[in-house]
Amino acid sequence: MVFSSLIFLWIFLPAVFILSRINRSIPYQNILLLIVSLVFYAWGEPVYILLLLFSILFNWAAGLLMDKAKGSKKMVLATAVVVNLAVLGFFKYADFAVATVNRIPGVDLPLPGISLPIGISFFTFQALSYVIDLYRGKYKAQKSLFRLALYISFFPQLIAGPIVRYEDVARQLEKRTMTPEKTVEGIRRFAYGLAKKVLIANIVASVAERLFAPGAAGMTTPMVWIAAVAYALQVYYDFSGYSDMAIGMGKIFGFDFRENFNLPFVSKSIGEVWRRWHISLGEWFKEYLYIPLGGNRKGELRSCINLMITFAMTGLWHGASWNFVGWGVYQGIFIILERLGLKKLLKKNDVLAVIYSDIVFAVSIILFHEISMRSTLDIWLVMFGIRQGTPLQPLALMISPLELCVFIAGILGCGVIQGIGGLKENKLSRIWKGSFLEVLFLSVAMFLSITFLSTDAYNPFIYFRF
């Protein structure tokens, strides 16, 4: 079940909302939200509910044991980390590992054929952050199995984040309020997220897939650049829209989640992109991998190595493919170059710095889209004019007027409008928020979103595969 499905919008969410208003006591709320979260996860793949329950029970028990342990805390932590990563590795990377070994001449092992449980990367990382921060002494172990279960399985952020740290919601699991103002703000945020997903991401996704479909042999340089920008917009609006919906639903049920995106395409460096893009993931890898490796405390060379390892793992987190590893390494290379002096040059001209960041990201998105390094290299050759394919029809005929309008609107909504109109934090923003025009805008956006979904329109969700 996805947020942008009619069964979720018309049945699941309204039913949970009504039930949540029957009794506003925290014990009732926690039990209700835990039950509906488990139902939500089991809807599409009932068998994998057992995996989620195992993660909950194991990490709850590990937390209690760590809280009681004295000289063996490190052993408990090591066991918890190994088990969590082993489960993630088996279900997500077993086929990838076997396929990689099969590249050795004479080796032909059968692929396990293990399907990927939805959201396993997200709830595993939340569980890991819980036990690691518990070991660091940031809080006491959660003795209530139900509260920890709700933390790991809460349906708004269960299958696609944002990755929530336990310390950020620990108090909210025990005490929170659901005010009319917070509910209205949650509905408002959800509406924006749904519109971003359905009215922008889904439409530019059609453009990207149509242009990428013939492969390098059927593409020209302009086609590749437009396809890359369309795919970048799809990923951004798809995931940031989903994060908006998750944050909005959290508010409806009394929770406050941290932001996950902050206009990454106005960044002046790739390093800044990663402080604005999928913020919860970037912070997770910084806190639990980069800093433990030594961070920037052991000299420039070691810092660069730590950065490269961190971004290679970030790429691998996104998918079991060498392309994703390459994507992470690509990000790491530019961040290291910026660290070694490129950033000083970028500071001389903000406009050129933004253009640089967006071009670097657009080039990297080919790695994100393709399934092999060979196809990526072929498209890169066309992208930079080294080769030219032969398209079946002119570019102008491959994009409809509606798609072109949405494409342009998507670009403007990535920071241009916010920068020119100052819609983010100034007086104009305060005037717009809650005004009749905003209510009208969101009402029309919701109507159009539901109308599009009712017509069985193209409705992919990229981050399901992560």
N, C-alpha and C positions, 0 to 999 in steps of 0.2 A: 504494500500500500504506500503510495506516495502522496505528498501534500497536495500536489496538483492533479488529483484524481477526483472524479465526481463522488465516488463513494466516501472519500474522506471529507470532502467539503459539505456534502449534503446530509450524511448520516453520522459518521464517526465523530467528527469534531463537534457538531451541535449536540450530540447525545452526551459526550463527555462534559461539555460546557454546562448543560442543564443539570447533570448529576452532581457536578462540582458545586453547584449553588444550593443544593438541598441541605447540606450541612457543611459549614465552613471550618469546623474544628480540624486541627492539623492531623490528628490520628486518622480521621475519616478521609481527609484529602490524600494522605500518603497511601493508604490502602487502595483507594479508588484509582489514583494515578498509576500505582504499581500494576494493578490488574489490567487496566486499559493499555498500559505500555507493553505488557507481555502479549496481550491480544494483538496489538498493533504489529509487533515483531513477528508473531506466529502466523499472521494473515497470509503471507505469500509462501513461506517456507516453514511449515510447522515443525519439521524434524530439527531444525537448527535452534529452536527454543531451548533444547537440551544443552546446547553449547553455551548459550547465554546464561542459563541457570548454573551451569558448571563454573563459569567465570565468576558469577556473583558469589556462590558458595565458597569457592576456593579462596578468593581474595578476602572475603569476610573472615574465614578461618585463619588465613595467613596474618591478617591484621590483629586478631585477638592473640594469636600465638606470639607475634612480635611484641605486642604490648606487655606480655607476661615474661618474655624471655629476658635474660640478663646478658650473659656473655655470648649468647648464640643469635643475637639479632641479625648480624651480618649473614649468617647461614640461612636464616628464615627469608631474608630479603633476596639472597641469591637464588634460593629455590623458587620463590614467587616470580622473580624476573624470568628465570629459565623456563618455567612452566608456561607463563603467559606468552613469551616469545615462541616457544615450541608449538603451542596451539595455533598462534597466528602464522608461523612458518609453515606448518603442515597444511593448513587449509588454503593459504594464499600462495605459497611458493613451491609446493611439492612438484607440480607439473613443470614449472619453470626450471627447477633444479635438475630434474631428470632430462628435460630437453637440452639443457646446457651440457650435461655429461654425455648425452648422445652425440654431441658434435665431435667427440674423440673418435678417431678412426677405429672401426671394429666394434664399437659399443652401440647397442640397439636395445635399450631397456624399454619396456612398455610404460606409457604414461599412466599415472594413477587415475587421471580423469576426475579429480576432485573439484566439485563446484564450489564457488566462493560464497560463503555466508554473507548476507548483506550487513554492512556496518561493522564487520569484525575489526577493522583497523581502528575505528573510532572507539568502540567500547573497550577494546583491549588497551589502548593508550590511556583511557580514563582510569582503568583498573591499575595500570602500572604507575600512574602518577599518584594514586592513592597510597599504594604500599611504599613507594619510594619516599614520599613526603612524610609518611608515618615513621619510617626509619630515621628520617632527618629530625624528627621531634617537633614537627610543625603542629601536631594535634594528637589527641588520644585516639585510639582505635574506636571505630563506630561499633558499639555493642549490639545495636539493633540491626538484625539481618534485613528487615523490611526497609529501613532508611538507606542502608548501603545499596540494596537492590534497586531502590528508586533512583539513587544517584547514577548507577551504571546504566539503567534501562529506561530512563525517562524518555518518552517517545518523541518529544520535539527535537532533541539532539542525538537520538540513539543511532540513526543510520547514516547521518552525514554531518554531524557536528553542529555547532562548534564544539571542540574538545574542551570539556568543562573540568577545571581543577576542583578537587573535593573541598579545598580550603575556601573556595569562592562561594560554595553553596551549603557548607556544613551547618551554619546557623539557620539558613533558610529551610533546611529539612526539618528543623525543630520549631521554628517560629517565623511566620511570614503572614502577610495580609493581602487580601484581594479587594482592592478598593475600586470604585467605579472609574476613577481617573486612570488607574493602572490598567484596567480592563479595556478602556477606550484606547489608550496608547498602544496596547497589545494588538487590538483589532486593526488599528491604523498601520502599525508596522507589518502585520501579516498581509494586509491588502497591498501595500507597496511591494512586498516580496513576491506575492502571487503574480502581480502585474509584470514585474521584472522577468519572472520565469516564463510565463505564458505568452505575453505580448511582445517580448524582445528576444529572450533566449531561444524559444522554440522557433521563431521565424528566421532569425539569423542562422540557426542550426540548419535549416533547410537550404539556405544559400551556401553555407560551407560544404555540406555534404554533396550538393549538386556540382559544385566547382571542383571538389577533390575527387569525385567519382571516377573520372577517366584516368586518373593517375598522371604521372609526369608526362607520358606520351601524348596526352590530350590536353595539356595545359600550356598557357603562355605565361610570361613573366607577370603581366598585370593580373591575370587570373589567380596566380599563386598568392600574390600580395593581398588581393581582395579576400581570397579564401582564408588566408592566415588571420587577417583582421576579423573576419566574420567568426572564425572559430574561437579566437581570443575573446571576442564579445560574448559568444555563446557560453564559454566556460565561466567567464566573470559573472554574467547576469544569471546563469543557471545556479551557480553556487552561492553567490552573494544574495540572490533572491531566496534561496532555500534557507540561508542563515538568517535573513530578515524574518522569514516565517517562523523559524525556530525561536528566535529571540522574542517575537511577538507573542507566540503561544506561551512561552515561559512567563511573560508578564501577565497574561490572562489568568494563569494559575498561581500567580504570586511570586514567581522566581525572576531574578535579575541575572541575565547572562551577559558576559563581556562581548564587546563588538568583535566581529571576525573579518571585516573588510573596511578599508578607509580610503577610497578613491585611489587605488594603486597606479592607475594610468597617468596620474599627474606627478609621479615620482621623478626625482632628478638623478637617480642612480638605481642600479639593480638592488643594491643593499637596501635602499629605501622601499623599493617594491616589496621586498620581503618583510618589511615592518608594517606594510599596509595590506598585503595579500595573505589570506588564510592565516590571520594573526595567531589564532590559537595553536595551529600546527607549528608555525615558526617559533613561537615561544616554547612549545613543548620540546622541540629538538634542541633549542638553545639551553634550556634548563636541565634536560636529562641526558644529553649527549655531548654537545659542544663544551659546556663548562666542565663536566666530569672528565673529559679528555684533556683538559688543561686550559681551554679557552684561549685567551691572549696573554696568559701569565708566564709562558715559557719561551718567549722570544718570537720573532717574526716568522721564522721558518716553521716552527711548531704550530703557530697560530694558523698559517696557511694550510698545513696538513690537516689540522682539526676542522677547518672550514670545509675542505674538500671531502673529508669523510662524512661530515654532517650533511652536506648537500647531496652526496651520492646516496646516503641512506634516505634522505627526504624524497629523492626521485624514486628509489625502490619502494618506499611506502605507498607511492601513488599507483604502482602496478608491477606485476611480475613480468617484466620485460626489460631487455637491455636498453631499449629506447628510453624508458623512464629513468634508468640509471644514467644514461647519457644526458637526459634533460637536466637531472640534478647536477651532474658534473659541469655541464654548460653554465648553469647559474653560478656554481662555485668559482669557475674560472673568472667570470666577469667581476664577481665580488672581490676576489683576490687581487685582480688588476686594479680595481678601484682603491683597494687598501694600500697598494704599492705606489700609488701616485695619480692614477687616472681621475680619482675623485677631485683632486685639486684643480685639474683642468675643467671639469664639469661645473665647478662652482663659479667659473668666469662668465657663464651665460646660461641662465635658467631655462630659456626656451630651447636651446640646443641640447641641454641636459635632459629635458623631458622627451624630446624627439629621439635622442640616443637610447633612453630607457625603453621607449615603446618599440623602437625598431629591433633592439636586442631581444625583447620579449616576443615580438611577432615572429622572428626567426626561430626562436626556441619552441614555439607552439607547434611547429611541424613535427618535432620529436614527440610531442605530446599526442599528436593526432595519429601518426603513422604506427604501424605494428612492427616494422623492421628498420634496421639502420640502412639497408639498401634502398628501400623506397624513400626514406628520408633524404638520403644523399641525392637521389635522382631529382626529387622536388627542389632541393636546395640549388642544384645546378640550373634548373629553370628559373628559380626565384632570382638568381643573380645574373641571368641573361647568358649563361655559358651554353645552355641548350635551349631549344624552343620546341614545344610539342605542336601537334596539329589538332585543334579543337573541332568538335563536330558542328558547332554553331557559334556565331559571334557572341562575345561576352554580353553585349547589350540585350540579347534575347534570353539570356540565362537568369536574369534577375527581374522580377516583376516590379511594377511601380510601387506596390505596397511594401515589398521587401526592401526596396531602395530607401523608402521613407523611414522604415524601421531601422535599417542599417545606419542611416545618418543620425536618427534620434538616439540610437545606442551609443554612438561615438560622442555626441553632445552630452549625454547623461553620465559619461565617465569622468566628468570633472569640468568640462567646458562651461556648462550652464551654472554649476555651483561656483565656478571662479568668476564668471562675468556678473551673474546676478547676485552673488553673495548669499545663496540660499542655505548655506550650511550653518552659520552661527551668528549672523548679525540681525539687525532689526527687521529686514525683509523676511528673513526666515521665521521670526516670531509672529509676524503679521500673517504669513501664509499658513502656519500650523494652526489647525482648528478652525480656519476660516470657512465661510460658505463655499468659496471656490475650491478649497482643498477637499471638502466633503463631496462636492459635485464631481471633482476629478476622480476621487477614489471610487465613488459609486459607479461612474462610467467604466473605470478600469476593471472593477470587479465584474460588472455585467459583461463586458467584452471578454474577459478571461473565461468566465463560465460558458459563454456562448462558444468560444473557440474550443474549449474542452468537450462541449456537448456534440460537436461535429466530428469527433474522433480525429482532431488535428494532430500533427506530429508532436509528440510529447516525450522526448528522451530525457534522461537524467544521467549526466556523465559520472557523477561521483558515486553512483551505486556500485560501480565496478571497483571502487577503492575500499 
